[in-house]
Amino acid sequence: MATKSEILEYVSGSLYCEVGVSSINGVGVNAIKPIPSGSVILKEFDEDVNLIVSHSELIMAGVDDNVRDWLQKRFVYSSTKQKIILTPTSQWHYKLYVNDSGSANVTQNSDGTYGALTNISSGSELVLNFENEFRSASDSL
């Protein structure tokens, strides 16, 4: 069973994205905070979590303001507390909304996660170069 510290570390360090409006094709995946080059994104938490933490615990854990806003848009909160719900598949559907671009800023890793190819600023859309990704996959057959 994950500790509160492990959950807050995940929320602080691994929640980068949300599904939203795309400038390319209707729906896309957008960064809710800056993503450093080389970061693993769309990384799942390993177990089910249903936790209530104080706002001060989120701040002390270094959870970005935009991530705290994201949590409030999705889960119950009060003036002093925030509910956090995670599952091992919380972000899997995000992968369905990553759009194609010749100027990719992410790549799909062999383990199914995505990695940032460049520094990605908050608000930017995450995009793959489908041609390159599928060519690499077919080359390995």
Helices and strands as residue ranges (DSSP letters): H 4-14, E 17-21, E 27-31, E 40-41, E 49-54, H 55-60, H 65-74, E 81-86, G 92-97, E 99-100, E 106-108, E 114-116, E 125-128, H 130-139
